[in-house]
Amino acid sequence: MEEKFLAELEVRREAAAKAGVRIRPVPEMKQAHRLLTGSRTSDGFDDLAKLGLLRLSLEALAVDKRFTGLFTDEEANTALERLLFAGYTFK
């Protein structure tokens, strides 16, 4: 499941790049966990929010039902809070 998550994250990173948002690659899960336990949002989060593209963020992928088992409740809650604070709407 981790490989699928990282592959999907890379697809989203490439899509963000096409929209002009630079996001550093996340080559391993421990980096994804670190980004969701820190006080800062993931790379490009604010730029994605301005463009209405938060669906491409690490945070959005972390709360995707396909991958929630990879994250602690605290990490998922942090991702959800960041998304909601930025005005993300779930579809």
Biopython code that builds the backbone (N, CA, C, O; Angstrom):
import numpy as np
from Bio.PDB.StructureBuilder import StructureBuilder

atoms = [
    (1, "MET", "N", (0.818, -1.186, 0.000)),
    (1, "MET", "CA", (0.000, 0.000, 0.000)),
    (1, "MET", "C", (0.870, 1.261, 0.000)),
    (1, "MET", "O", (0.504, 2.273, -0.597)),
    (2, "GLU", "N", (2.021, 1.193, 0.672)),
    (2, "GLU", "CA", (2.921, 2.346, 0.707)),
    (2, "GLU", "C", (3.410, 2.703, -0.700)),
    (2, "GLU", "O", (3.492, 3.879, -1.057)),
    (3, "GLU", "N", (3.731, 1.689, -1.482)),
    (3, "GLU", "CA", (4.202, 1.944, -2.851)),
    (3, "GLU", "C", (3.127, 2.631, -3.681)),
    (3, "GLU", "O", (3.428, 3.542, -4.453)),
    (4, "LYS", "N", (1.879, 2.205, -3.529)),
    (4, "LYS", "CA", (0.777, 2.833, -4.255)),
    (4, "LYS", "C", (0.601, 4.284, -3.819)),
    (4, "LYS", "O", (0.362, 5.164, -4.646)),
    (5, "PHE", "N", (0.719, 4.526, -2.519)),
    (5, "PHE", "CA", (0.603, 5.881, -1.999)),
    (5, "PHE", "C", (1.690, 6.774, -2.592)),
    (5, "PHE", "O", (1.401, 7.860, -3.094)),
    (6, "LEU", "N", (2.924, 6.322, -2.532)),
    (6, "LEU", "CA", (4.037, 7.129, -3.041)),
    (6, "LEU", "C", (3.924, 7.346, -4.543)),
    (6, "LEU", "O", (4.267, 8.419, -5.039)),
    (7, "ALA", "N", (3.447, 6.346, -5.271)),
    (7, "ALA", "CA", (3.255, 6.487, -6.717)),
    (7, "ALA", "C", (2.161, 7.523, -7.011)),
    (7, "ALA", "O", (2.313, 8.355, -7.906)),
    (8, "GLU", "N", (1.073, 7.468, -6.262)),
    (8, "GLU", "CA", (-0.015, 8.443, -6.448)),
    (8, "GLU", "C", (0.454, 9.842, -6.074)),
    (8, "GLU", "O", (0.087, 10.818, -6.728)),
    (9, "LEU", "N", (1.250, 9.941, -5.041)),
    (9, "LEU", "CA", (1.787, 11.237, -4.641)),
    (9, "LEU", "C", (2.671, 11.810, -5.740)),
    (9, "LEU", "O", (2.648, 13.016, -5.987)),
    (10, "GLU", "N", (3.442, 10.966, -6.395)),
    (10, "GLU", "CA", (4.293, 11.421, -7.508)),
    (10, "GLU", "C", (3.442, 11.900, -8.681)),
    (10, "GLU", "O", (3.769, 12.907, -9.310)),
    (11, "VAL", "N", (2.368, 11.198, -8.979)),
    (11, "VAL", "CA", (1.454, 11.625, -10.049)),
    (11, "VAL", "C", (0.909, 13.016, -9.728)),
    (11, "VAL", "O", (0.843, 13.883, -10.599)),
    (12, "ARG", "N", (0.526, 13.213, -8.486)),
    (12, "ARG", "CA", (-0.012, 14.508, -8.068)),
    (12, "ARG", "C", (1.058, 15.593, -8.101)),
    (12, "ARG", "O", (0.765, 16.739, -8.442)),
    (13, "ARG", "N", (2.291, 15.245, -7.753)),
    (13, "ARG", "CA", (3.397, 16.208, -7.805)),
    (13, "ARG", "C", (3.617, 16.678, -9.235)),
    (13, "ARG", "O", (3.831, 17.865, -9.483)),
    (14, "GLU", "N", (3.562, 15.732, -10.180)),
    (14, "GLU", "CA", (3.737, 16.073, -11.597)),
    (14, "GLU", "C", (2.586, 16.937, -12.105)),
    (14, "GLU", "O", (2.805, 17.856, -12.895)),
    (15, "ALA", "N", (1.375, 16.655, -11.664)),
    (15, "ALA", "CA", (0.220, 17.473, -12.051)),
    (15, "ALA", "C", (0.358, 18.887, -11.487)),
    (15, "ALA", "O", (0.038, 19.863, -12.166)),
    (16, "ALA", "N", (0.830, 18.994, -10.262)),
    (16, "ALA", "CA", (1.042, 20.305, -9.651)),
    (16, "ALA", "C", (2.091, 21.085, -10.435)),
    (16, "ALA", "O", (1.944, 22.290, -10.639)),
    (17, "ALA", "N", (3.143, 20.409, -10.874)),
    (17, "ALA", "CA", (4.195, 21.063, -11.651)),
    (17, "ALA", "C", (3.631, 21.636, -12.951)),
    (17, "ALA", "O", (4.029, 22.719, -13.379)),
    (18, "LYS", "N", (2.715, 20.917, -13.571)),
    (18, "LYS", "CA", (2.088, 21.413, -14.803)),
    (18, "LYS", "C", (1.271, 22.669, -14.536)),
    (18, "LYS", "O", (1.082, 23.495, -15.429)),
    (19, "ALA", "N", (0.792, 22.811, -13.316)),
    (19, "ALA", "CA", (0.032, 24.004, -12.922)),
    (19, "ALA", "C", (0.957, 25.110, -12.412)),
    (19, "ALA", "O", (0.490, 26.181, -12.026)),
    (20, "GLY", "N", (2.265, 24.854, -12.409)),
    (20, "GLY", "CA", (3.238, 25.856, -11.985)),
    (20, "GLY", "C", (3.603, 25.812, -10.514)),
    (20, "GLY", "O", (4.213, 26.750, -10.000)),
    (21, "VAL", "N", (3.238, 24.731, -9.825)),
    (21, "VAL", "CA", (3.535, 24.611, -8.397)),
    (21, "VAL", "C", (4.637, 23.578, -8.205)),
    (21, "VAL", "O", (4.498, 22.415, -8.585)),
    (22, "ARG", "N", (5.730, 24.029, -7.608)),
    (22, "ARG", "CA", (6.848, 23.117, -7.353)),
    (22, "ARG", "C", (6.679, 22.441, -6.007)),
    (22, "ARG", "O", (6.478, 23.092, -4.981)),
    (23, "ILE", "N", (6.765, 21.121, -6.035)),
    (23, "ILE", "CA", (6.681, 20.324, -4.822)),
    (23, "ILE", "C", (7.847, 19.349, -4.835)),
    (23, "ILE", "O", (8.068, 18.640, -5.817)),
    (24, "ARG", "N", (8.585, 19.320, -3.743)),
    (24, "ARG", "CA", (9.692, 18.363, -3.663)),
    (24, "ARG", "C", (9.160, 16.938, -3.617)),
    (24, "ARG", "O", (8.108, 16.683, -3.031)),
    (25, "PRO", "N", (9.878, 16.018, -4.227)),
    (25, "PRO", "CA", (9.456, 14.612, -4.172)),
    (25, "PRO", "C", (9.467, 14.083, -2.740)),
    (25, "PRO", "O", (10.246, 14.541, -1.904)),
    (26, "VAL", "N", (8.600, 13.120, -2.469)),
    (26, "VAL", "CA", (8.554, 12.428, -1.183)),
    (26, "VAL", "C", (8.910, 10.975, -1.488)),
    (26, "VAL", "O", (8.036, 10.180, -1.836)),
    (27, "PRO", "N", (10.193, 10.626, -1.357)),
    (27, "PRO", "CA", (10.632, 9.297, -1.782)),
    (27, "PRO", "C", (10.305, 8.162, -0.819)),
    (27, "PRO", "O", (10.387, 6.993, -1.197)),
    (28, "GLU", "N", (9.935, 8.485, 0.417)),
    (28, "GLU", "CA", (9.653, 7.414, 1.372)),
    (28, "GLU", "C", (8.615, 7.873, 2.389)),
    (28, "GLU", "O", (8.422, 9.068, 2.617)),
    (29, "MET", "N", (7.959, 6.901, 2.986)),
    (29, "MET", "CA", (6.854, 7.182, 3.899)),
    (29, "MET", "C", (7.278, 7.986, 5.119)),
    (29, "MET", "O", (6.502, 8.804, 5.611)),
    (30, "LYS", "N", (8.487, 7.773, 5.617)),
    (30, "LYS", "CA", (8.865, 8.502, 6.834)),
    (30, "LYS", "C", (8.872, 10.006, 6.589)),
    (30, "LYS", "O", (8.620, 10.781, 7.512)),
    (31, "GLN", "N", (9.153, 10.427, 5.368)),
    (31, "GLN", "CA", (9.098, 11.854, 5.052)),
    (31, "GLN", "C", (7.643, 12.336, 5.042)),
    (31, "GLN", "O", (7.356, 13.436, 5.515)),
    (32, "ALA", "N", (6.737, 11.535, 4.514)),
    (32, "ALA", "CA", (5.311, 11.896, 4.523)),
    (32, "ALA", "C", (4.824, 12.022, 5.961)),
    (32, "ALA", "O", (4.102, 12.961, 6.294)),
    (33, "HIS", "N", (5.217, 11.082, 6.810)),
    (33, "HIS", "CA", (4.822, 11.149, 8.227)),
    (33, "HIS", "C", (5.377, 12.409, 8.885)),
    (33, "HIS", "O", (4.679, 13.074, 9.650)),
    (34, "ARG", "N", (6.620, 12.732, 8.589)),
    (34, "ARG", "CA", (7.251, 13.913, 9.175)),
    (34, "ARG", "C", (6.508, 15.183, 8.762)),
    (34, "ARG", "O", (6.316, 16.089, 9.574)),
    (35, "LEU", "N", (6.092, 15.243, 7.497)),
    (35, "LEU", "CA", (5.374, 16.421, 7.023)),
    (35, "LEU", "C", (4.016, 16.585, 7.704)),
    (35, "LEU", "O", (3.519, 17.702, 7.850)),
    (36, "LEU", "N", (3.426, 15.479, 8.114)),
    (36, "LEU", "CA", (2.112, 15.547, 8.750)),
    (36, "LEU", "C", (2.178, 15.660, 10.267)),
    (36, "LEU", "O", (1.143, 15.793, 10.919)),
    (37, "THR", "N", (3.368, 15.609, 10.834)),
    (37, "THR", "CA", (3.491, 15.797, 12.273)),
    (37, "THR", "C", (4.108, 17.142, 12.618)),
    (37, "THR", "O", (4.088, 17.560, 13.775)),
    (38, "GLY", "N", (4.650, 17.811, 11.629)),
    (38, "GLY", "CA", (5.232, 19.125, 11.862)),
    (38, "GLY", "C", (4.177, 20.208, 11.880)),
    (38, "GLY", "O", (2.996, 19.952, 11.646)),
    (39, "SER", "N", (4.613, 21.403, 12.158)),
    (39, "SER", "CA", (3.676, 22.525, 12.237)),
    (39, "SER", "C", (3.445, 23.200, 10.893)),
    (39, "SER", "O", (2.524, 24.002, 10.740)),
    (40, "ARG", "N", (4.290, 22.869, 9.921)),
    (40, "ARG", "CA", (4.161, 23.480, 8.593)),
    (40, "ARG", "C", (3.359, 22.576, 7.665)),
    (40, "ARG", "O", (3.315, 21.358, 7.835)),
    (41, "THR", "N", (2.730, 23.204, 6.685)),
    (41, "THR", "CA", (2.033, 22.440, 5.661)),
    (41, "THR", "C", (3.053, 21.844, 4.697)),
    (41, "THR", "O", (4.222, 22.229, 4.706)),
    (42, "SER", "N", (2.615, 20.918, 3.880)),
    (42, "SER", "CA", (3.511, 20.288, 2.914)),
    (42, "SER", "C", (3.925, 21.291, 1.839)),
    (42, "SER", "O", (3.295, 22.336, 1.673)),
    (43, "ASP", "N", (4.987, 20.961, 1.117)),
    (43, "ASP", "CA", (5.468, 21.825, 0.035)),
    (43, "ASP", "C", (4.348, 22.119, -0.953)),
    (43, "ASP", "O", (3.615, 21.223, -1.371)),
    (44, "GLY", "N", (4.233, 23.375, -1.310)),
    (44, "GLY", "CA", (3.268, 23.772, -2.319)),
    (44, "GLY", "C", (1.831, 23.896, -1.842)),
    (44, "GLY", "O", (0.961, 24.293, -2.616)),
    (45, "PHE", "N", (1.564, 23.567, -0.592)),
    (45, "PHE", "CA", (0.188, 23.567, -0.088)),
    (45, "PHE", "C", (-0.483, 24.922, -0.306)),
    (45, "PHE", "O", (-1.595, 24.984, -0.829)),
    (46, "ASP", "N", (0.178, 25.998, 0.088)),
    (46, "ASP", "CA", (-0.427, 27.324, -0.029)),
    (46, "ASP", "C", (-0.660, 27.698, -1.494)),
    (46, "ASP", "O", (-1.690, 28.281, -1.834)),
    (47, "ASP", "N", (0.295, 27.363, -2.355)),
    (47, "ASP", "CA", (0.130, 27.654, -3.779)),
    (47, "ASP", "C", (-1.007, 26.826, -4.380)),
    (47, "ASP", "O", (-1.783, 27.330, -5.193)),
    (48, "LEU", "N", (-1.102, 25.570, -3.985)),
    (48, "LEU", "CA", (-2.203, 24.727, -4.460)),
    (48, "LEU", "C", (-3.544, 25.290, -3.991)),
    (48, "LEU", "O", (-4.523, 25.285, -4.736)),
    (49, "ALA", "N", (-3.577, 25.774, -2.749)),
    (49, "ALA", "CA", (-4.816, 26.356, -2.216)),
    (49, "ALA", "C", (-5.236, 27.577, -3.033)),
    (49, "ALA", "O", (-6.412, 27.737, -3.358)),
    (50, "LYS", "N", (-4.276, 28.432, -3.360)),
    (50, "LYS", "CA", (-4.581, 29.640, -4.142)),
    (50, "LYS", "C", (-5.145, 29.286, -5.510)),
    (50, "LYS", "O", (-5.977, 30.014, -6.050)),
    (51, "LEU", "N", (-4.690, 28.167, -6.069)),
    (51, "LEU", "CA", (-5.139, 27.741, -7.401)),
    (51, "LEU", "C", (-6.366, 26.832, -7.354)),
    (51, "LEU", "O", (-6.865, 26.411, -8.397)),
    (52, "GLY", "N", (-6.848, 26.532, -6.162)),
    (52, "GLY", "CA", (-7.983, 25.630, -6.039)),
    (52, "GLY", "C", (-7.621, 24.185, -6.364)),
    (52, "GLY", "O", (-8.455, 23.420, -6.847)),
    (53, "LEU", "N", (-6.370, 23.821, -6.095)),
    (53, "LEU", "CA", (-5.869, 22.486, -6.441)),
    (53, "LEU", "C", (-5.425, 21.682, -5.220)),
    (53, "LEU", "O", (-4.528, 20.845, -5.325)),
    (54, "LEU", "N", (-6.031, 21.923, -4.087)),
    (54, "LEU", "CA", (-5.631, 21.189, -2.884)),
    (54, "LEU", "C", (-5.800, 19.684, -3.027)),
    (54, "LEU", "O", (-5.193, 18.926, -2.270)),
    (55, "ARG", "N", (-6.600, 19.239, -3.969)),
    (55, "ARG", "CA", (-6.761, 17.800, -4.195)),
    (55, "ARG", "C", (-5.430, 17.139, -4.566)),
    (55, "ARG", "O", (-5.295, 15.919, -4.474)),
    (56, "LEU", "N", (-4.443, 17.948, -4.988)),
    (56, "LEU", "CA", (-3.130, 17.430, -5.360)),
    (56, "LEU", "C", (-2.151, 17.378, -4.189)),
    (56, "LEU", "O", (-1.022, 16.913, -4.349)),
    (57, "SER", "N", (-2.562, 17.840, -3.034)),
    (57, "SER", "CA", (-1.656, 17.939, -1.886)),
    (57, "SER", "C", (-1.464, 16.610, -1.156)),
    (57, "SER", "O", (-2.290, 15.702, -1.243)),
    (58, "LEU", "N", (-0.365, 16.530, -0.449)),
    (58, "LEU", "CA", (-0.101, 15.386, 0.422)),
    (58, "LEU", "C", (-1.231, 15.226, 1.429)),
    (58, "LEU", "O", (-1.662, 14.110, 1.717)),
    (59, "GLU", "N", (-1.704, 16.335, 1.957)),
    (59, "GLU", "CA", (-2.763, 16.291, 2.959)),
    (59, "GLU", "C", (-4.025, 15.634, 2.398)),
    (59, "GLU", "O", (-4.650, 14.814, 3.070)),
    (60, "ALA", "N", (-4.395, 15.991, 1.173)),
    (60, "ALA", "CA", (-5.590, 15.399, 0.563)),
    (60, "ALA", "C", (-5.413, 13.902, 0.350)),
    (60, "ALA", "O", (-6.352, 13.128, 0.533)),
    (61, "LEU", "N", (-4.231, 13.504, -0.029)),
    (61, "LEU", "CA", (-3.979, 12.077, -0.240)),
    (61, "LEU", "C", (-3.966, 11.322, 1.092)),
    (61, "LEU", "O", (-4.377, 10.163, 1.154)),
    (62, "ALA", "N", (-3.498, 11.972, 2.143)),
    (62, "ALA", "CA", (-3.434, 11.323, 3.453)),
    (62, "ALA", "C", (-4.818, 11.033, 4.024)),
    (62, "ALA", "O", (-4.969, 10.115, 4.830)),
    (63, "VAL", "N", (-5.825, 11.798, 3.621)),
    (63, "VAL", "CA", (-7.178, 11.544, 4.117)),
    (63, "VAL", "C", (-8.023, 10.771, 3.107)),
    (63, "VAL", "O", (-9.210, 10.533, 3.333)),
    (64, "ASP", "N", (-7.410, 10.385, 2.000)),
    (64, "ASP", "CA", (-8.085, 9.550, 1.005)),
    (64, "ASP", "C", (-8.335, 8.175, 1.626)),
    (64, "ASP", "O", (-7.414, 7.580, 2.185)),
    (65, "LYS", "N", (-9.549, 7.668, 1.537)),
    (65, "LYS", "CA", (-9.911, 6.414, 2.213)),
    (65, "LYS", "C", (-9.042, 5.236, 1.780)),
    (65, "LYS", "O", (-8.925, 4.255, 2.514)),
    (66, "ARG", "N", (-8.434, 5.319, 0.604)),
    (66, "ARG", "CA", (-7.549, 4.238, 0.159)),
    (66, "ARG", "C", (-6.276, 4.154, 0.985)),
    (66, "ARG", "O", (-5.642, 3.101, 1.052)),
    (67, "PHE", "N", (-5.901, 5.266, 1.617)),
    (67, "PHE", "CA", (-4.593, 5.321, 2.269)),
    (67, "PHE", "C", (-4.631, 5.685, 3.757)),
    (67, "PHE", "O", (-3.576, 5.837, 4.373)),
    (68, "THR", "N", (-5.796, 5.826, 4.331)),
    (68, "THR", "CA", (-5.858, 6.251, 5.729)),
    (68, "THR", "C", (-5.185, 5.265, 6.675)),
    (68, "THR", "O", (-4.736, 5.655, 7.753)),
    (69, "GLY", "N", (-5.108, 4.004, 6.294)),
    (69, "GLY", "CA", (-4.454, 3.014, 7.139)),
    (69, "GLY", "C", (-2.954, 3.218, 7.289)),
    (69, "GLY", "O", (-2.325, 2.615, 8.159)),
    (70, "LEU", "N", (-2.381, 4.071, 6.441)),
    (70, "LEU", "CA", (-0.941, 4.341, 6.511)),
    (70, "LEU", "C", (-0.582, 5.397, 7.552)),
    (70, "LEU", "O", (0.589, 5.581, 7.884)),
    (71, "PHE", "N", (-1.602, 6.091, 8.063)),
    (71, "PHE", "CA", (-1.345, 7.224, 8.933)),
    (71, "PHE", "C", (-2.019, 7.055, 10.282)),
    (71, "PHE", "O", (-3.051, 6.395, 10.402)),
    (72, "THR", "N", (-1.420, 7.659, 11.290)),
    (72, "THR", "CA", (-2.028, 7.650, 12.619)),
    (72, "THR", "C", (-3.239, 8.575, 12.597)),
    (72, "THR", "O", (-3.396, 9.390, 11.688)),
    (73, "ASP", "N", (-4.085, 8.438, 13.603)),
    (73, "ASP", "CA", (-5.236, 9.338, 13.716)),
    (73, "ASP", "C", (-4.770, 10.787, 13.816)),
    (73, "ASP", "O", (-5.382, 11.683, 13.235)),
    (74, "GLU", "N", (-3.699, 11.010, 14.546)),
    (74, "GLU", "CA", (-3.172, 12.368, 14.708)),
    (74, "GLU", "C", (-2.727, 12.947, 13.362)),
    (74, "GLU", "O", (-3.023, 14.101, 13.053)),
    (75, "GLU", "N", (-2.022, 12.152, 12.571)),
    (75, "GLU", "CA", (-1.567, 12.627, 11.256)),
    (75, "GLU", "C", (-2.752, 12.918, 10.339)),
    (75, "GLU", "O", (-2.779, 13.941, 9.655)),
    (76, "ALA", "N", (-3.727, 12.016, 10.330)),
    (76, "ALA", "CA", (-4.916, 12.212, 9.493)),
    (76, "ALA", "C", (-5.693, 13.446, 9.946)),
    (76, "ALA", "O", (-6.182, 14.210, 9.114)),
    (77, "ASN", "N", (-5.809, 13.644, 11.251)),
    (77, "ASN", "CA", (-6.508, 14.812, 11.771)),
    (77, "ASN", "C", (-5.782, 16.103, 11.408)),
    (77, "ASN", "O", (-6.416, 17.107, 11.083)),
    (78, "THR", "N", (-4.456, 16.074, 11.463)),
    (78, "THR", "CA", (-3.671, 17.246, 11.076)),
    (78, "THR", "C", (-3.921, 17.566, 9.611)),
    (78, "THR", "O", (-4.138, 18.724, 9.258)),
    (79, "ALA", "N", (-3.892, 16.558, 8.764)),
    (79, "ALA", "CA", (-4.139, 16.762, 7.335)),
    (79, "ALA", "C", (-5.541, 17.334, 7.119)),
    (79, "ALA", "O", (-5.718, 18.281, 6.352)),
    (80, "LEU", "N", (-6.521, 16.766, 7.787)),
    (80, "LEU", "CA", (-7.902, 17.224, 7.645)),
    (80, "LEU", "C", (-8.060, 18.664, 8.113)),
    (80, "LEU", "O", (-8.709, 19.466, 7.441)),
    (81, "GLU", "N", (-7.479, 18.995, 9.247)),
    (81, "GLU", "CA", (-7.561, 20.363, 9.766)),
    (81, "GLU", "C", (-6.947, 21.364, 8.796)),
    (81, "GLU", "O", (-7.519, 22.426, 8.550)),
    (82, "ARG", "N", (-5.786, 21.027, 8.246)),
    (82, "ARG", "CA", (-5.139, 21.929, 7.288)),
    (82, "ARG", "C", (-6.023, 22.146, 6.073)),
    (82, "ARG", "O", (-6.185, 23.273, 5.605)),
    (83, "LEU", "N", (-6.593, 21.061, 5.565)),
    (83, "LEU", "CA", (-7.450, 21.154, 4.386)),
    (83, "LEU", "C", (-8.687, 22.013, 4.664)),
    (83, "LEU", "O", (-9.020, 22.902, 3.880)),
    (84, "LEU", "N", (-9.354, 21.746, 5.768)),
    (84, "LEU", "CA", (-10.563, 22.493, 6.109)),
    (84, "LEU", "C", (-10.259, 23.956, 6.356)),
    (84, "LEU", "O", (-11.023, 24.823, 5.933)),
    (85, "PHE", "N", (-9.144, 24.253, 7.039)),
    (85, "PHE", "CA", (-8.753, 25.631, 7.300)),
    (85, "PHE", "C", (-8.500, 26.375, 5.998)),
    (85, "PHE", "O", (-8.761, 27.574, 5.912)),
    (86, "ALA", "N", (-7.989, 25.671, 4.973)),
    (86, "ALA", "CA", (-7.691, 26.283, 3.679)),
    (86, "ALA", "C", (-8.910, 26.348, 2.771)),
    (86, "ALA", "O", (-8.822, 26.851, 1.651)),
    (87, "GLY", "N", (-10.062, 25.838, 3.248)),
    (87, "GLY", "CA", (-11.288, 25.925, 2.468)),
    (87, "GLY", "C", (-11.552, 24.778, 1.524)),
    (87, "GLY", "O", (-12.384, 24.883, 0.623)),
    (88, "TYR", "N", (-10.845, 23.679, 1.730)),
    (88, "TYR", "CA", (-11.033, 22.500, 0.868)),
    (88, "TYR", "C", (-12.429, 21.924, 1.060)),
    (88, "TYR", "O", (-12.909, 21.805, 2.187)),
    (89, "THR", "N", (-13.073, 21.568, -0.040)),
    (89, "THR", "CA", (-14.373, 20.912, 0.043)),
    (89, "THR", "C", (-14.239, 19.502, -0.503)),
    (89, "THR", "O", (-13.650, 19.281, -1.562)),
    (90, "PHE", "N", (-14.783, 18.574, 0.222)),
    (90, "PHE", "CA", (-14.723, 17.171, -0.163)),
    (90, "PHE", "C", (-15.871, 16.862, -1.105)),
    (90, "PHE", "O", (-17.002, 17.303, -0.904)),
    (91, "LYS", "N", (-15.551, 16.087, -2.145)),
    (91, "LYS", "CA", (-16.576, 15.707, -3.123)),
    (91, "LYS", "C", (-16.764, 14.227, -3.138)),
    (91, "LYS", "O", (-17.587, 13.716, -3.898)),
]
sb = StructureBuilder()
sb.init_structure("model")
sb.init_model(0)
sb.init_chain("A")
sb.init_seg("    ")
for serial, (resi, resn, name, xyz) in enumerate(atoms, 1):
    if name == "N":
        sb.init_residue(resn, " ", resi, " ")
    sb.init_atom(name, np.array(xyz, "f"), 0.0, 1.0, " ", f" {name:<3s}", serial, name[0])
structure = sb.get_structure()
